[in-house]
Every structure is written in C-alpha cells, then in structure tokens.
Amino acid sequence: MTARTVAILEPGYSDYGTERSVLEPLGARVVAVPAERDALSALSELNPTAVLIREREVTREVMAACPDLKLIARYGVGVDNVDIQAASERRIFVANIPDYGAEHEVSDHALALYLAVQRRVVSRDADVRRGLWGIGQAQQIPDRSDATLGLIGFGRIGVRAAAKFRAFGFDRVIVVDPYVSAKKIAASAMEKVDLDTLCRSADVISLHAPCGPETYHMLGDAQFALMKPTTILINVSRGGLVDEAALARALAEGRLFGAGIDVFEQEPPVADNPILGAPNTVLSDHTAWYSERSVTALQSKAAREVARVLSGECPKNWVNRWTG
C-alpha cells in the first residue's frame, strides 16, 4: 500500500468530498474504514500516513499496526480516545480541531436541554399523548428568578453559554476552571469559585470541560449531596466527567430536579445504563456540536491538518508537543 494513504475511522459524515478535494492533489488516497470493520486489521492493511477519527480509540496496538503513521487527527476537540504517550514516544503528531466554530451549536444545545428539563417538555409531551391534560397533572417547576448558573469550564463554549443563560435571568454566573485566572473571569462579570462552592450555590450546572485524570468523575455522590433539590445538571462536554450511577441515584431519590445529557461515558449507552430510566432527564446522542455549517468547517480544518503533515509541516493544533 502507498505511504500516502489517509484512513478515516468510524465514518459518520454523509461524504468525504471535502477531505478528498484537499488531500488528493497532494497524492494522498482517502479511505473510509467502515465502522463495523476491526480497526487493527484495517489499518494493518492500509499502513496509513494519517488517521482521522471521531470517537474510535487509537491505542498503542493500533499505532503499532501502522509503521508509517505520522498523524492522528481528531474531528473535534477532545483527544481522550488517543493514547497520547504512545503517540509521543513514536513521534506521531496528535492534532485536534478546537476552532471549528461549534461553540454556537453547543451553547444553544446546552440552553435547549435546560429549557426542556426546566419546563418538563418531554414528560408533558408524553402525558398529552397519553390523554393527560392540564396543570393539575404537571409536577413542580421551580422558580428561576435570581438564579445562579455554575459553569465547569470557561473556554469559548462556556463563555457563549453564559451569555445565553443570562438572557433567561441568570444574573450571577460562577465558574470552576483551574486554567483560567480569577481576573479574567471577573472581567466577564463572573466569579471564580471552587467545586464545592459551585455545587452548593448553582441552580443550574453546565459542564464544558475536557475529560482527563483530573476531571474524570469530578461529579459523584459527594458533589450531588451538596446540590439543591432544585438543581439541574447539563452535560454537553464529556460523559466521563460525571459518575452516571451517582447521578441516576440523585435523580431517582429527588435530590436533583433534573438533568440534560448529550454525552455518556460509553457511547452509545448500554441498555442498563441507569440514566436511561432516571426521572426528568432529557437525553440526546452526542449531537450538541452538530450543524451543517459546523460539519463542513470540521472536515475542512481536519483535512488541512493532514495536508500540513503530508507537506512536511507540523500541525497547527498540535496536542502532544515534544522537543528535541
């Protein structure tokens, strides 16, 4: 096989004309590996120069099957599904696409999940379809005047989300983000706090953080015990940030008002995931980022990262930078 093969694992877009238009003029062949195909055997046959991925894991074993591999590029921001250490040891570039413009889509989705949970849109829809009607059938909907929004993560998406929530009366916004200074947060008329303070104070908690060793299951039994029974949790970031069993218990026991979840620790979620049966929970299928515009931008930017490496350059969004 040619050393100028670009393999796309877990194809999920309608076509790859964008990638081909960028890469074929450089002599690269773009091959979409079907989702049902074993990645290890497929890549062993293809020996690609670059691999484009969405949610598929790229392990040390997968990399070992590709002697000529120079780049792993993720369609998206998080790279927790890539063995970064193994890639760095082999001097394989890992790149992400942090600037494809989905902050509008994701922040819209966070607000949509909040409104659906707060107004009990899904459960009321189900009741109407079952012939139940009227306010007398509805469960409590708490007042959100003078409410506090808690943001975990203060990147582009978190900033956008704060602006949109403020339009719905969230005048106070508190933030947990160890990588952003309190001064920068205060400049946006927000307040930096610790996680326990956020859990105690926020009426709505919206997650916009990456998942890694420091943030894995950062919300569990201890944190849910601090929250108000009227609190809503929104997760449009990474499923691993939340202990799903602990969240389901808190919801089932009435210790939280509700949750809007777009991401799961295992995707798609298994049938016995307790979140699937939790009350006043609105779920979506990791599509907060999606719009036709964001997909086009994502594919184009990912293809250009591959083009840079094929041309002997470093990727623009190089995650695992090494020296020497």
N, C-alpha and C positions, 0 to 999 in steps of 0.2 A: 504494500500500500504506500501511496505517496506520503511524504512527510508534511505535506501541506493540506492535510485533512482537518477540518473543523467539525467536531461532533457536538450535536445538540442532544443532551439527555433529557428525558421526560418532556417531549414536545407537548406544548399546551396552547400554542397560538394557531390562528387559522392558516397562516402560511409563513414562509421564511424568505420571501422575496426581498425584504429589506436587507437581511444578512447577506444573501447571495449577491445583491447589487453592490455591496461594499467590498466583499471578500473575493468574489470570482475574478475581478480584474487583477488581483494580486496573485492569481494562480492557485487559489485555495478551493477545495471541494467541500461544500457544506452538506453534511449527512445528518439527518434527524433520526435518532435511535428510538424506536417505539418504546413507550412506557413499560410494556409487558416484557421487553427484552432484558435479559440479565446484563447489567452494565459492565460487569467484569469481562464477560466473554465478548461483548460487542466492542469494547474499547481495545481489548487484546487484538482483535482482528484489524481494527482501523488504525491503531497506533497514531492517534491524532496529535497535531501540534497544539491545538487548543480545544478546550471543552467548555461549552456553555451549559449552565444548569439553572434550574429553578429550585425545587425542593429536594432533589435527589442528593443523597450523601456521596461525597467523594472521600473515600478512606485511603489510608496508606496502601492497602492492597490494590485498590483501583488505580492509583498513581503508578504502582509498580508494573501494572499491565501496559503502561504507555511509556516506553523508553524515550520517545521524542517529545513528550509533553512539555510545553513551555508556559502555558497559561490556563488557569481555571477562572472563568468569568461568570459571575452570578447575575442573573436577571433580577436585580433588586438590591437591597441594602445589606441585610444580614448575611453573614458568611459562617454561621454556626454549624452548617452542614458540611463544612470542609475541614479536613484535618490540616490546620494551619502549620503546625510544627513539621509534619511530614513534608508539606509543600516547600517550606523554607529550607529544610535540610537538603532537598533536591534542587533548590534554586528554581522552583516553579512559581511564577507570578500568580498571586491571587488578587483579583480585582472585583470590585462591586460597582453598582451604579447608584450612588447616593443622590443624584441630582436630576432624576428623570421627571420631576415635576408632579409627583403623586401626592404632595402634601395637601393639595386642594381636595383630591378624592378621599384620602384617608381621614382628613379632618371632617369632611362632610359626612363620611360614614360613621365616625365616632358620634357626631351630633345626631344622626339619624337613629343609631342604636339607643342613645339616651332617650330621645323623644318616644321611641317605640316602647321602651321599658317604662318610662315615667307615666305615659298616657295609657299603658296597658293595651296597645294597639292590637297585638297579636291575639291575646286572650279574649279581648272584646270581639274581634273578628270571628273567633271560633264560637263564642257564645251566640252571636247573631245568627250564624249559620246553623246552630242547634235549636233556634227558635227562642232563645232567651233575649229579653229586651228591657232596657230601662236602667236608670241609675241605681235602682234598688238591687240589681244583680251585680253591680260593679264592686270591686274591692277598693280599699282605701287608696287614695292617690295623695301623697304628702305635698304640703305647700313648699315651693322652692323660692319664695321671695327671700332676698338677702342671703342666698345660698352661697356656699364656698365650693369652688372647683379645686380638686387636687390633681396636679399633673405629675406623673412619674416619667421624667424625660423631658428635656426642654430644647429639642432640636427644631428643625423647620416645621415638622408636623405639629409638635406641641404648641409652638407659637401660633400657628394657624388655628388650632383647636381652641386655644384660649380666647382668641378674638371672636370666634363664632359662639362660644358658650356665653361670653359676656353680653352678646346681643339678646340672650334669653334670661338676663337678670343675674348672672353670676358676677357680682361686682368684686368679690375677693377671690384671688387665684393664688394658691400656694404650690410650691414646686419642690420636688426632690430630684436633684441631679448633681452628683459629686463632681462632674466635669465642667460645670458652668458656675462662674463666680456669683456670689450673692449680689455683687454690684451690678452685674449685667442683668440679672433677673429683676432687681429693684428698678433698673432703668426702664423696664417694661411695665412698671406699676404692679409688680408681683412680689411675693415674699418667699425666700428660700427657707425650708424647714427640714427637719429630719423625718424619717419614715414614720415613726410612731406618732409624731405630731400630726402629720398628714392624715394618718388613718383615723385619729380621734376627731379631727376637725372637719374633714371634707364631707360634703353631701353627695358629691359625685367624684369618683376617682377614675381618671382616664390614663391608660398606660401607653407610653410612647418611647420605650427604652429597648435597647438590644438585649438579647439573652446570652449570658455567659456565666462563668463560675461565680461572679459577684452578684448576679441578679437572678440566677435560677431559683425558682420557688420563693422569690422575695415576698410574696403574699401567701401566707399559710394560716394555720389555725390561730397563731398568736396575733397576727395582724388583723384577721377578721374579728377576733374578740374585742379589739379596740374600736371597731367601727360602730356607727349608729345603726339602729334597725331600719332607718330610712335611707341608708346609703345605697347608691347604685355604682356598680363597677363596670367599666367599659374597657375591653382589651382589643385593640386593633394593631397590636405590636407583635408579640411572640407568645405562643401558648405556654412555653416553659417558665415564664415569669410567675405563673400562678399555679399553686397546688390545687388541681381541679377537684380532687376528692374533698379537700377542706372547704373550697368554695361551695360545692354542692351541699355539704352539711350545713353551712351557714345559711344558705338559701332555704333549705328544707325545714330548718328549725326557726325560721323567721328572724334570724339575726342580721339579715341584709334584706333590703327591699327588692333588689333585682340585679340582673347582670345582662350586658350586651357583649357577646363574644364573637369575634371574627376569626380567631386563631386558636389552635389546640396544640397540646403537647405532641400528640400523634395525629397526623392528618392523612386521610380523613379519620375522624374519631371512631373508635371501635364501638360496637353496638351497646356494650355495657358501660360506657363512659357515663358516670353519674350526672354530668352536666346536662346530658340529653333529656333527663327527666326532672330537672330542677325547676321549681316554680318561678313564674315571672322572669323567664330567661329568653332573650331573643338571640338567635344564632344565625351566622352567615358563614360562607365557605371560603374564608381567606381571600375575599374579593374586595376588601376596602380600598386597595390600591388601584382597582381596575377602572379604566375608561378607554375608549378607542384612542383618545389622544395620548394617554399615558403608555399604552402598549406600543404605539408607534415610536414614541420617544425612547422607551426602554430598549426595544430591539435595535434601534439605530445606534444608541450610545454603546450598547454591548458589542455590536459589530465593529464599531470604531476602536474599542479597546483591543479587540483581536487584531485589527488591522495594524495598530501601532506595534504590537509584538511581532507580527509577521514581517514588519518593515524594520525590525531590529531596534525598536524603541522600547522604553518602559511604559507600562500602562499609566494612564492619567490618574486613575483611582486605585493605586497600588496599596493593598491592605497589609501585606506581610513584608514590609520593607526590611531589607538586610543591608549590611555594609561589608565591604571587602570583596 
